Amino acid sequence: MKNCTSLQVSGRNMSLFRFLTTFFLMSVFISVQSQNLISEGFESGLIPPTNWTNSSSGFVINSVAQKSGNYCAAANGANDALTTPLLSSPGTLSFWYKRSGTAPTSPKWSIYRSTNSSGPWTLIGSSITTFSTTYTQFTVDLSSYTNIYIKIIDERASGTNLIYMDDFNVTTSAPT
């Protein structure tokens, strides 16, 4: 009886072996890629989006200043706040924002996190205090947190002119 200590693959079997190896490696690679926990372009035309909370009912839907699609969200006064649903394993938060041409030149938005939808809330990074009339992207790493809510609060001192937000995304890098 022959002792088999190695596997020899040749010809057609080699092609099948290469295909299966490539397929396996691609499957592993794809399963650890970022996936969207939230991909909100406000295209339903409703505020708040499903499972979100609109504190003080201040955020409104807007159909003339969107970055993409047909709609965006807009804050129109001090202390307007929009809160996401619970995010189990967030990776990166990003969204686009701008002020209207008539909005105050120094509005302030703050992004907070909490493990409870009613707080207490902890500021993530620094508040956004520089706004222009063209869209700017905000991005922050959330990968060190689990099971959190995100709240965006318009903390301007006064005024009711619109400040816009669009293409709100939260990804996760957790394996699927």
Order of alpha helices (4+ residues) and beta strands (2+ residues): alpha-beta-beta-beta-beta-beta-beta-beta-beta-beta-beta-beta
